Amino acid sequence: MSAHRPIHPADPALLHLTDRQLIELIVELRTESREFGLLWPSAGPGETNLHGRRLVSLGNVPASTLINLLALLREFRRCRDARP
């Protein structure tokens, strides 16, 4: 996962995500984003839409959005912590 190469919502790898894995990603997003004042109190695994995309209940965004948000937060933290 890289902030420079976001995951596309139709990436076939996302079809294999379980609810448990999505919950773990949501917990990680909540933890990582808290420092920046971003809160996701009602996030939870959502349904699978007609095109087979896994959704997360943040307003039913694709799971790729969750993963890409995590990548951006990690990249920001890495760059910030690398500064002298």
Order of alpha helices (4+ residues) and beta strands (2+ residues): alpha-beta-beta-beta-alpha
